[in-house]
Amino acid sequence: MSIDLETRIRDAGLRVTGQRLAVLRALGEAPHSDADTVHRLVQREFDGFSLQATYVVLGALTEAGLIRRIEPAGSPARYERRIGDNHHHVVCTRCGAVADVDCVHGAAPCLAPSSTGGFAITTAEVTFWGLCPDCQLDPMDYDSTNEHQEHDTERN
């Protein structure tokens, strides 16, 4: 796995560093993570790794096309390694869990706008909102602080 990640980093024109590898591994372990979560995961491997360094690495990997940044409304930016297939996302309105949703309408951008305004459309970003399976089972009404994230929030 590490060799594949090293190759991907090199192929993107970046220098392979332990921090870049650790961030990619963290996103493999916990897709759709925000920067704070990535930071906590990477600190297990690099104790002195700062939050600022996390943002720098996430930015470089995003710019290089190795990861994708998604920004669900009202949530911090999330990052994922699943790229190149123009999938969409579903977000739990109660706990903030994020899961991938595959396109069902052919190739990218998977949607056809009524008018392009002269743009050459290459990607569509759709976010579906609802309650995840765990929150559907839990009758408690949690607030927007996402205190209900003890359950498994990844469903890929």
Beta strands, then each sheet from edge to edge (+ up, - down):
strand 1: 68-70
strand 2: 78-80
strand 3: 88-92
strand 4: 98-101
strand 5: 127-130
sheet 1: 1+ 2-
sheet 2: 4+ 3- 5-
end
